[in-house]
């Protein structure tokens, strides 16, 4: 779990740094949206790690609830 967290945080920092220094994407709104989305990467990585753990112990139905129910409800709630 620690390895996943460290790699995802380092990837987020690297992605943010590249975007900030190179001013990529060129569109300002897309760049700011990327900067807002980058901190979600470590959270998503840890969630996927936990879901994989549930699947490995044969909790298949329980492991699909976040992907099939919770994420769509949150997405629809923001629209």
N, C-alpha and C positions, 0 to 999 in steps of 0.2 A: 504494500500500500504506500509506503514511504517513497519507493522508487517511482511509482506512477505519479504521485504528487509532485516530486522534485522535477521529473521530466516535463510534466504538463506546465508547471510554473515557469520553468526555464524556456519552454517553447512559447509561452505567452509573452514573456519579457522580450524574447528575440523577435517575435512577430510585431509587437508594439514598436520596438526600437527601429526595425527596418522600415516600418510604415511611417514612423515619425521622421526619421532622417532622410528618407528618399521621397517623402511626400507622395507616397503611393497608397491607395489609388488616387488618381489625379482629382477626382471629384471630391470636394470638401465634405459633403454630406456622407458619402460612402466611407471616407476615411474616419470621420467621427463615429459612424455606426460601427465600424470595425473596432475602434478603440473601446467602445462600450461593450462589444461582444467578446473581446479577448479575455476578460476576467472570468467568463463563464467556462472557458476551456478546462481548468483544473476541476471545477465542480462536475462537469459532464464526464470527465475521465474517471473520477471517483464513483459516480453513479453507475457508469458502465462496468467498473470493476466489481461493485457490489452485486449488480445484476448477473454477472458471469458467475460469481460465487454461488448465488441462489440456483442458477441453472445447473451447476456442477453437483449440487446436492439434491437434484431432482425436484426442486420447487419451481417447475416450469410455469405453471399458471401464475404463481405469485411474482415471478420475475418479469412477467410481461405486463403487469399492471402499470408501472410507470410509463412505459413506451406506448402502450395501447390506450390508456385511459387518462392518466394524469397530464402528460405533456399536451395532448390535443385539447383538454379542457383549459389548461393555462393559456395555450395559444388562442383559443377562441375567446377567452376572457379579456385578452389584450386588444382584440380587434374591435 
